Amino acid sequence: MNIEDLGYNEFFKSNRKKLGLENFLVARVIAEHKGIYKVKNTAGEYLAKITGKQMFNAQSREDFPAVGDWVAISMLDKERAVIEGILPRKTIIKRKSSGKNQAQIIGVNIDTAFVIESVDRDYNLNRIERYFAIANSEGITTAVVLNKTDLIPKADLEIKLAEIKNRLPGTEVIPTSTKTAEGLTELKKYIVKEKTYCFLGSSGVGKSSLINKLIGNDAIKTDRLSLSTGRGKHTTTAREMYFLPAFQSPPQADGEVENDPSSRTQGVHYGAGGIVIDNPGMREVGLTDASEGINQVFDEIITLAKNCKYADCTHTHEPGCEVLLAVKSGALEKDKYTNYTNLKKEAEHYGMSGFEKRKKNRKFGKFIKKAKDGLKNYRHKNL
């Protein structure tokens, strides 16, 4: 194994030089457990902590290492290290923490996000669009893995595949089953050497089971669904990185280009040392600053909006709104439109400054007070 097999490339090399960290070793954060980090480089794996200075200077959770980060380290002994600095991140996937206006990091330096949906209770088109918006806002490519296909008839599966293709044109969808092994070879072909992938989805959709199949052993503990609720148990409690073994795919077909990810039947480059990150199941995926990602996912609506009568059209009530006209005529799916407006409002709310939020809350409070006073006067006059 060389350092490039772990995902190290020119982006991180040049930034390491800019920060003056060339005299330190580099390693990748592959796991985190309550402030203790497991880091890996070509020499081995080590437990590491950040310095007190880093902890003091941190302004938010984003200033701490996360799974996928490249860090500069100094060795304490054969098993322990100190993280001296974090190299700039190429990409970052984050969500709004439940009940808080703070961001929680899901993964960093990700190349592709696989959104895992099970075909039974979990299947939800709105959630797929939400995950895509989060990933696309960082320039991360996306694909859908429709898992547990053994649970439904072939005809029902075809309906769901058509629904995803209709709602998200051009999206790669990979039907899989860990029980029948359907789609597992196809999924391996998408995972390219030196690239990093993360698996996103609710608890119980089979993320860990899929990764176990990809790496060829049961490295990740899995559990069955709760029989009483039908919901997945939170078996994966921490994010962790795994490295796939070399995978021999079928011989290259005539006309296919070597090392071209669009070629489906390529040589050993596919699945040879790809990197995957398993994530705990997420029942709530709040948006942060994902406006650009929303625009990419809903590009059909953005195109329509260019012909709206008003430049600042909100696409909710204005006359001459092309988006509303498309919904009314059936040219634009109503569920897609509703999800778009909800995600836009959510992202805009997160992006408001603290002052703006307090001002908005005060304005709403005055409105409520005025309404209550008006109601009292109305009752008094009509007694």
C-alpha positions as CSV (number, residue, x, y, z in Angstrom):
1,M,0.0,0.0,0.0
2,N,1.2,3.5,-0.8
3,I,-0.1,6.8,0.5
4,E,-2.2,7.4,-2.7
5,D,-4.1,4.2,-1.9
6,L,-5.5,6.0,1.2
7,G,-6.8,8.9,-0.9
8,Y,-3.8,11.2,-0.7
9,N,-3.4,13.4,-3.8
10,E,-2.0,16.6,-5.2
11,F,-4.7,18.7,-3.5
12,F,-3.6,17.6,0.0
13,K,0.1,17.6,-0.9
14,S,0.1,21.2,-2.1
15,N,-1.9,22.4,1.0
16,R,0.4,20.6,3.3
17,K,3.2,22.5,1.8
18,K,1.4,25.9,2.0
19,L,0.7,25.3,5.7
20,G,4.4,24.4,6.4
21,L,3.6,20.9,7.6
22,E,6.0,19.1,5.4
23,N,8.2,18.1,8.4
24,F,5.4,16.1,9.9
25,L,4.1,12.8,8.9
26,V,0.6,12.7,7.3
27,A,-2.1,10.2,8.2
28,R,-5.9,9.8,7.5
29,V,-8.5,9.8,10.2
30,I,-10.3,6.5,9.9
31,A,-12.4,6.5,13.1
32,E,-13.4,8.7,16.0
33,H,-14.4,7.7,19.5
34,K,-15.1,10.5,22.1
35,G,-12.2,12.7,21.3
36,I,-9.8,9.8,20.5
37,Y,-9.0,9.4,16.8
38,K,-7.7,6.4,15.0
39,V,-5.4,7.5,12.1
40,K,-3.7,5.5,9.4
41,N,-0.8,5.9,7.0
42,T,1.5,3.5,5.1
43,A,3.4,2.6,8.3
44,G,0.3,1.5,10.4
45,E,-2.6,2.7,12.5
46,Y,-2.3,4.8,15.7
47,L,-4.5,6.3,18.4
48,A,-4.2,10.1,18.4
49,K,-5.4,13.2,20.2
50,I,-5.3,16.9,19.1
51,T,-3.2,19.4,21.0
52,G,-4.5,21.7,23.7
53,K,-3.9,24.7,21.5
54,Q,-6.1,23.3,18.8
55,M,-8.8,22.6,21.3
56,F,-8.6,26.2,22.7
57,N,-8.7,27.8,19.2
58,A,-11.6,25.8,17.9
59,Q,-14.6,27.9,17.2
60,S,-17.0,25.1,16.3
61,R,-17.2,21.3,15.8
62,E,-15.9,21.8,12.2
63,D,-12.5,22.8,13.6
64,F,-12.0,19.3,15.0
65,P,-10.8,16.3,13.0
66,A,-13.5,14.2,11.3
67,V,-13.4,10.8,9.7
68,G,-11.9,11.3,6.2
69,D,-9.6,14.2,7.2
70,W,-5.9,14.2,6.4
71,V,-3.8,15.3,9.4
72,A,-0.2,16.1,10.2
73,I,1.0,14.0,13.1
74,S,4.0,13.6,15.4
75,M,4.7,10.2,17.0
76,L,4.6,9.6,20.7
77,D,5.4,5.9,20.5
78,K,4.7,2.9,18.2
79,E,1.0,3.1,19.0
80,R,0.2,6.7,19.8
81,A,0.4,10.1,18.0
82,V,-0.4,13.7,18.3
83,I,-2.4,15.6,15.6
84,E,-0.5,18.8,14.9
85,G,-2.8,20.1,12.2
86,I,-5.7,19.4,9.9
87,L,-5.1,19.8,6.1
88,P,-7.8,21.8,4.2
89,R,-10.8,19.7,3.2
90,K,-11.7,19.1,-0.4
91,T,-15.3,18.4,0.4
92,I,-17.5,18.1,3.5
93,I,-20.9,16.6,4.0
94,K,-22.8,18.0,7.0
95,R,-26.3,18.2,8.4
96,K,-28.1,20.4,10.8
97,S,-28.0,18.9,14.3
98,S,-31.4,17.9,15.6
99,G,-33.0,20.7,17.6
100,K,-30.0,23.0,17.1
101,N,-28.8,25.5,14.5
102,Q,-25.4,23.8,14.4
103,A,-23.8,21.7,11.8
104,Q,-22.8,18.1,12.4
105,I,-20.1,16.6,10.1
106,I,-21.1,13.4,8.4
107,G,-17.8,12.9,6.4
108,V,-15.0,14.9,4.7
109,N,-13.0,14.5,1.6
110,I,-15.7,12.4,0.0
111,D,-15.7,11.8,-3.8
112,T,-19.1,10.0,-4.1
113,A,-22.1,9.6,-1.8
114,F,-24.2,6.4,-2.0
115,V,-27.7,7.1,-0.8
116,I,-29.0,3.8,0.5
117,E,-32.8,3.2,0.5
118,S,-34.5,-0.1,1.3
119,V,-37.4,-1.0,-0.9
120,D,-39.8,-1.6,2.0
121,R,-40.7,0.9,4.8
122,D,-37.7,3.3,4.2
123,Y,-38.3,4.1,0.5
124,N,-38.8,7.9,0.2
125,L,-38.1,10.1,-2.9
126,N,-38.1,13.3,-0.8
127,R,-35.3,12.0,1.4
128,I,-33.2,11.0,-1.6
129,E,-33.5,14.6,-3.0
130,R,-32.5,15.9,0.5
131,Y,-29.4,13.8,0.6
132,F,-28.5,14.7,-3.0
133,A,-28.9,18.4,-2.1
134,I,-26.4,18.1,0.8
135,A,-23.9,16.2,-1.3
136,N,-24.2,18.2,-4.5
137,S,-23.7,21.5,-2.6
138,E,-20.1,20.3,-2.1
139,G,-19.6,19.0,-5.7
140,I,-19.8,15.4,-4.5
141,T,-21.3,13.0,-7.0
142,T,-24.3,10.9,-6.0
143,A,-25.9,7.6,-6.7
144,V,-28.8,5.6,-5.2
145,V,-28.5,2.1,-3.9
146,L,-31.9,0.5,-3.7
147,N,-31.4,-2.3,-1.2
148,K,-33.2,-5.4,0.0
149,T,-34.7,-6.1,-3.4
150,D,-35.4,-9.7,-2.3
151,L,-38.3,-8.3,-0.2
152,I,-40.6,-7.2,-3.1
153,P,-41.7,-8.7,-6.4
154,K,-39.8,-7.8,-9.6
155,A,-42.7,-5.8,-10.9
156,D,-42.8,-3.6,-7.8
157,L,-39.0,-3.1,-8.0
158,E,-39.4,-1.9,-11.6
159,I,-42.0,0.6,-10.5
160,K,-39.7,2.1,-7.9
161,L,-36.8,2.3,-10.3
162,A,-39.0,4.1,-12.8
163,E,-40.1,6.5,-10.1
164,I,-36.5,7.4,-9.2
165,K,-35.5,7.9,-12.8
166,N,-38.5,10.1,-13.4
167,R,-37.9,12.2,-10.3
168,L,-34.1,12.4,-10.7
169,P,-33.3,12.0,-14.4
170,G,-29.8,10.8,-15.1
171,T,-29.3,9.3,-11.6
172,E,-27.4,6.1,-11.3
173,V,-29.6,3.5,-9.4
174,I,-28.1,0.2,-8.3
175,P,-30.6,-2.5,-7.1
176,T,-29.0,-4.7,-4.4
177,S,-29.6,-7.5,-2.0
178,T,-27.2,-9.0,0.5
179,K,-29.3,-12.1,0.7
180,T,-29.4,-13.0,-3.0
181,A,-26.1,-11.1,-3.9
182,E,-28.1,-9.1,-6.6
183,G,-26.2,-6.0,-7.7
184,L,-23.2,-6.5,-5.5
185,T,-20.8,-7.0,-8.4
186,E,-22.3,-4.0,-10.1
187,L,-21.8,-1.9,-6.9
188,K,-18.2,-2.9,-6.7
189,K,-17.6,-1.7,-10.2
190,Y,-18.6,1.8,-9.1
191,I,-15.9,1.9,-6.4
192,V,-12.6,3.1,-7.9
193,K,-9.1,2.8,-6.4
194,E,-7.9,5.9,-4.4
195,K,-11.4,7.4,-4.2
196,T,-13.5,7.8,-1.1
197,Y,-17.2,6.9,-0.8
198,C,-19.7,7.3,2.0
199,F,-22.9,5.3,2.6
200,L,-25.8,7.5,3.8
201,G,-29.2,6.4,4.9
202,S,-31.6,5.6,7.7
203,S,-31.0,3.0,10.4
204,G,-31.8,-0.5,9.2
205,V,-31.5,0.0,5.4
206,G,-28.5,-2.3,5.2
207,K,-25.5,0.0,4.9
208,S,-23.2,-2.0,7.2
209,S,-24.3,-5.3,5.6
210,L,-23.4,-4.0,2.2
211,I,-20.0,-2.8,3.3
212,N,-19.4,-6.2,4.9
213,K,-20.1,-7.9,1.5
214,L,-17.8,-5.4,-0.3
215,I,-14.8,-6.0,2.1
216,G,-15.4,-9.7,2.2
217,N,-15.9,-10.2,5.9
218,D,-18.2,-9.3,8.9
219,A,-16.0,-6.4,10.1
220,I,-19.0,-4.4,11.0
221,K,-21.5,-5.7,13.6
222,T,-25.1,-5.8,12.2
223,D,-28.4,-6.5,13.8
224,R,-31.9,-7.4,12.7
225,L,-34.8,-5.0,12.5
226,S,-36.9,-4.6,15.6
227,L,-39.9,-6.9,15.3
228,S,-42.1,-4.6,17.3
229,T,-41.5,-1.4,15.4
230,G,-40.1,-2.5,12.1
231,R,-37.4,0.1,12.5
232,G,-33.7,-0.4,12.2
233,K,-31.6,-0.6,15.3
234,H,-28.7,1.9,15.7
235,T,-26.0,-0.8,15.3
236,T,-23.4,1.5,13.8
237,T,-22.8,4.1,16.5
238,A,-19.7,5.8,15.1
239,R,-18.3,6.7,11.6
240,E,-15.5,4.5,10.5
241,M,-13.5,4.1,7.3
242,Y,-13.0,0.7,5.6
243,F,-10.6,-0.3,2.7
244,L,-11.8,-2.7,0.0
245,P,-9.6,-5.5,-1.3
246,A,-8.7,-5.8,-4.9
247,F,-11.6,-6.9,-7.1
248,Q,-11.3,-8.7,-10.4
249,S,-14.1,-7.5,-12.7
250,P,-14.9,-9.1,-16.1
251,P,-12.6,-8.4,-19.1
252,Q,-12.9,-5.1,-20.8
253,A,-15.4,-5.1,-23.6
254,D,-14.7,-3.9,-27.1
255,G,-15.1,-0.1,-27.4
256,E,-14.8,0.6,-23.7
257,V,-12.1,3.0,-22.5
258,E,-9.6,1.8,-20.0
259,N,-10.0,3.5,-16.5
260,D,-13.2,5.3,-17.7
261,P,-15.7,5.1,-14.8
262,S,-18.6,5.1,-17.3
263,S,-17.4,1.7,-18.6
264,R,-19.3,-1.0,-16.7
265,T,-17.1,-4.0,-17.4
266,Q,-13.5,-2.9,-16.8
267,G,-10.4,-4.6,-15.4
268,V,-8.9,-4.8,-12.0
269,H,-8.9,-1.0,-11.5
270,Y,-12.5,-1.3,-10.3
271,G,-12.8,-2.0,-6.6
272,A,-9.0,-2.2,-6.1
273,G,-8.5,-0.5,-2.8
274,G,-11.5,1.7,-2.8
275,I,-12.3,3.5,0.5
276,V,-15.8,3.5,2.1
277,I,-17.2,5.2,5.2
278,D,-20.0,3.7,7.2
279,N,-22.3,6.1,9.0
280,P,-24.8,5.7,11.8
281,G,-28.4,5.7,10.6
282,M,-30.0,9.1,10.3
283,R,-33.7,9.6,10.8
284,E,-33.5,13.4,10.5
285,V,-31.3,15.1,7.9
286,G,-31.5,18.8,8.4
287,L,-30.1,21.1,5.8
288,T,-27.3,23.6,6.4
289,D,-26.0,25.9,3.7
290,A,-27.1,23.7,0.8
291,S,-28.7,26.2,-1.6
292,E,-26.4,25.4,-4.5
293,G,-27.0,21.7,-4.0
294,I,-30.8,22.3,-4.0
295,N,-30.5,24.2,-7.3
296,Q,-28.6,21.3,-8.9
297,V,-31.1,18.7,-7.7
298,F,-34.1,20.8,-8.8
299,D,-32.5,22.2,-12.0
300,E,-35.8,21.7,-13.8
301,I,-37.5,24.2,-11.5
302,I,-34.5,26.6,-11.8
303,T,-34.9,26.6,-15.6
304,L,-38.6,27.3,-15.3
305,A,-37.9,30.1,-12.8
306,K,-35.9,32.0,-15.4
307,N,-39.2,32.8,-17.3
308,C,-41.1,34.0,-14.2
309,K,-42.6,37.5,-14.4
310,Y,-40.7,38.8,-11.4
311,A,-37.0,38.4,-10.8
312,D,-37.5,37.8,-7.1
313,C,-40.3,35.3,-7.5
314,T,-40.7,33.0,-4.6
315,H,-42.7,30.5,-6.6
316,T,-45.4,30.4,-4.0
317,H,-48.2,32.9,-4.9
318,E,-46.9,35.4,-7.5
319,P,-48.9,36.0,-10.8
320,G,-46.9,35.0,-13.9
321,C,-44.9,32.3,-12.0
322,E,-43.8,29.7,-14.5
323,V,-43.1,27.2,-11.8
324,L,-46.7,27.4,-10.4
325,L,-48.1,27.2,-13.9
326,A,-46.1,24.0,-14.5
327,V,-47.4,22.5,-11.3
328,K,-51.0,23.4,-12.3
329,S,-50.7,21.9,-15.8
330,G,-49.0,18.7,-14.5
331,A,-45.8,19.4,-16.3
332,L,-44.0,19.6,-12.9
333,E,-44.7,16.9,-10.3
334,K,-46.4,18.5,-7.3
335,D,-44.5,16.4,-4.7
336,K,-41.2,17.5,-6.3
337,Y,-42.3,21.2,-6.2
338,T,-43.4,20.9,-2.5
339,N,-40.1,19.3,-1.5
340,Y,-38.2,22.0,-3.3
341,T,-40.0,24.8,-1.5
342,N,-39.5,23.1,1.9
343,L,-35.8,22.5,1.3
344,K,-35.3,26.1,0.2
345,K,-37.0,27.5,3.3
346,E,-35.0,25.2,5.5
347,A,-31.6,26.2,3.9
348,E,-32.5,29.9,4.0
349,H,-33.5,29.6,7.7
350,Y,-30.2,28.0,8.6
351,G,-28.3,30.6,6.6
352,M,-29.8,33.5,8.5
353,S,-27.5,35.3,10.9
354,G,-28.3,35.2,14.6
355,F,-29.3,38.9,14.4
356,E,-31.7,38.2,11.5
357,K,-33.3,35.3,13.4
358,R,-33.8,37.4,16.5
359,K,-35.3,40.2,14.4
360,K,-37.6,37.8,12.7
361,N,-38.7,36.3,16.0
362,R,-39.3,39.7,17.5
363,K,-41.4,40.7,14.4
364,F,-43.4,37.5,14.7
365,G,-43.9,38.1,18.4
366,K,-45.2,41.6,17.8
367,F,-47.6,40.2,15.2
368,I,-49.0,37.6,17.7
369,K,-49.4,40.4,20.3
370,K,-51.2,42.6,17.9
371,A,-53.5,39.8,16.8
372,K,-54.3,38.9,20.5
373,D,-55.0,42.6,21.2
374,G,-57.3,42.8,18.2
375,L,-59.2,39.7,19.3
376,K,-59.7,41.2,22.8
377,N,-61.1,44.4,21.3
378,Y,-63.4,42.5,19.0
379,R,-64.8,40.4,21.9
380,H,-65.2,43.6,24.1
381,K,-67.2,45.4,21.3
382,N,-69.4,42.4,20.7
383,L,-70.3,41.7,24.4
